[in-house]
Amino acid sequence: QTVVILTRRPEVEEGINSSHKNPSHCSEFTLPPNVTATTDPEVALRSCRYIIHVLPVQSTDAFLRGERVSAALRAHLSHVRAVVCCSKGLDTRTLALPHEMLQAHFGNVPVVAFSGPTFAAELLRGAPSGAVVAAPTLRIAEECRALFANGRLRIYPSTDLLGVELAGALKNIIAIIAGGLEGMGFGVNTTSLLVTRGAREITRLAVAAGGHEATMAGVAGIGDLMLTCLGGLSRNKAVGYELGRGRSLPEVLEEREKSLAGVAEGVATTPAAAELARKLCVDAPLINTCADILAGRTTPEEGLKKCMSSPAHEDAPIEPVRRLPTLAAGFVVGALTSALVAADDGIWNHEVGESHRGS
């Protein structure tokens, strides 16, 4: 089947259509011949059955409110079967998850989340990998799963849409800390402690918001957390590494923007996650410390000292609490839509059980 990439940059359109290579990202790989690119939303969305949304969360609104994109969506939305969202984060204004942002505009078109430990370069090399596709129903999850599953990519269906998206958003925060610790010169002892306690903190917050505890122990949870904290290709870890070496956040982000290194979603997600934890009365020392470091309220050294000197308690079972009607409750979510892949930026669930309890 044909895949059309909607890009904002003419050089990306030209590179993919003429040489089947993206000149900005993973340019060493040749794309399949059925992949083309365009800067025209009308061309991209014509006869489109599935939309793959990969815009950074904080850029989504401005891009999709554009006159050409919104007009094309209005014209062709009737034959779209599902929107598969690969974006990871929380809206800084509303605290909404990506599927909540998109669903506000797409109405009856199902919004699905694709998440898991999948660095693009390794997928393109054919490395055996796994991910989760979460949807409102198992039928939709299975339908969208079939779009991606192959002999090298194992896809698990899920109906824990909220939990999968929260896991994907929150792990980026822990990755920033992991990079910071590495930049400060610490090794695997320290990283192992961080990943373990980070997983616990993510689980507490996700369960409080209404997600399933088992999701956090699966591919979309601990799997993605391990990838982004331990792997060398993580954008969020790269930002944290530079902060750990003593550089300022504005300096690091400016350099990444100039080099087209890609958006580190965790930077914007961190203060939103800290606010969400506050609203849900969840203890989140790692998230709060990262928020303080990014805001310049403390240094990486001071943040580490604070975390290491805080009281240590026995882990108790995690009890689900009454969640907000949506993560964006009390806010007006903007009318948002979706787009095809933006190449220039970038049963019953086998992963999720019924139990919300755990340690």
Disulfide bonds with the S-S distance in Angstrom:
none
